[in-house]
Amino acid sequence: MSAQAARAPMTIGDVLGLLRPDFPDITISKIRFLEAEGLIEPQRSPSGYRKFCDADVERLRFVLTSQRDQYLPLRVIRQQLEARDRGESVPAPRGEPQPRRPRTLVAAGGTVPDGIGPDGIGGEAAAVRLTRTQLIDGAGIDEEMLARLEEYGLVRRIGGHYGAEALTVARTAAALGAFGFEVRHLRSLKAAADRQVGLIDQVVAPQLRRRDPGAHEQAAETAREIAALAIRLHTALVSTGLRESLGP
């Protein structure tokens, strides 16, 4: 091996810098996650620091390209890497059609802001109407993934269109897919959300039965406030659980 080819061991920051031009969404946390999943095995220094080599970077490129261009789950990618390690021929993912990139859309209700929140009770989100093609393009997913999202009840059409919430769900599911989550893994999150909606419905039901003017808007405002508090509580509980499981 030439002196030029024998590159000095790289830090995780070095690897991030090499990969980011082709994979702008890559993070140190993602690299650590892929290591924890056994897809790369960088050496460690006596003090515990990771020491990456060119082979580790090449494996990471293979994994990230397979996820981005082919939407392959980590289970399949791991099988392909194991086959390569055994000397079997595995087609490189390079040269696959580039994936759809999430983009700002102009829907029947106007422009869909990239940062639109999950508020589905009135407001700007309620006015957004997306066609199937707009949802696929805006979320950067394919037809198969949208079909799975609909199959598991995470996304549904209202009339002949999709709302802003469908765009948020599809984009988030695609982002989670980069960490190995498949749509079926998200059913528990959907079930938890349905339970929260049920609890909120019980609270606002008496307001909805009132006949005075503005009762419906008051109920919607109450529902929004409760939903925001529930989301805040959920975030705190998840953060607490992670801190306990990962340690200080």
C-alpha positions, 0 to 999 in steps of 0.5 A: 500500500502506498504512503498516500493510500495509507491514510492516518486514522480519522476521527469521527469529525473527520468522517463527518466532514468527508460524508457531509458533501454527499449526505448533508443530513449526516450527523455524529449521532447517526454515525454512532447509531450505525456503529451501535447497529454493527454496520461499522466497527471502527477501532478504538484508541487506548483512551477509547476514541474511535479511529476510522479508516478508509474502509469504515468510510466506504461502508458508511457510504454504502449504507447511506447511499442504500438508505437514500437511493433505495430506501432499504431497511438496515436489516437488508443493508446488513445482509448485503454487507455481510455478503460482501464480507464473505466475498460475494458479489453485491451490486453497489448502490451507486448509480441508482435514481436519485430520490425525491427531495422534499420541497415547498409545495403550492397546494390548493390551499396555498403554499405549504410552509416547510416548518408547518406544525402539527396543529390540525384543529383549524388554522393554517394547517386546515386550509392545506390540500395536497394531491397524492403526487404533491405529498410524495414530492413534498415528503421525498418518499415513494409510492410504496412508502405512502401506501404503507403509511396509509395501510397502518393508518398514519396518513389518510386522505380527506376527500380527494386530498391530504392535509398538512399533517400528512406531509409532516407525518410522511417527512418525519417517517422518512427521516426515521427511516434513515435510523432503521425505523420501518413504517410498521414500527410507528404503529405504537406511536399512532396508538399513543396519539389516538389515546391522547386524542380520546382523552382530549375529546372527553374534555372538550365534548361538553363544550361542543354540546353547548349551543352558544356562539363561539362554543366550537372555537372555544373547544378547539382552543382548549383542545390545542392547549391540552395537546401542547401540554401533552406533547410537552409532557411526552417530550419530558418523559422521553428525555427522562427515559433516555437519560436514565438508559444512557447514563449521565 
